[in-house]
Amino acid sequence: MAQVTVNQDESIEAALRRFKRRVSKAGIFSDLKRTRHYETPAEKRKRKASSRRRR
């Protein structure tokens, strides 16, 4: 779980930027999008093959 503590002299916007950066590095949004709907085995194979090609 991504967690950010706000320092005394720090603005909320800066803390929010740091939080968004941590969430994107942790891959939480991509995992959420992937698990939101059922993915058939054929779709899983297709997604994994395309990610292998990108690497």
Number of C-alpha atoms within 10 A of each C-alpha: 6 12 9 11 9 13 9 6 6 10 10 11 9 11 15 13 11 15 16 14 13 16 16 12 11 13 11 14 12 12 10 10 9 12 10 9 8 8 12 9 9 8 11 12 12 12 13 11 11 11 10 9 8 7 5
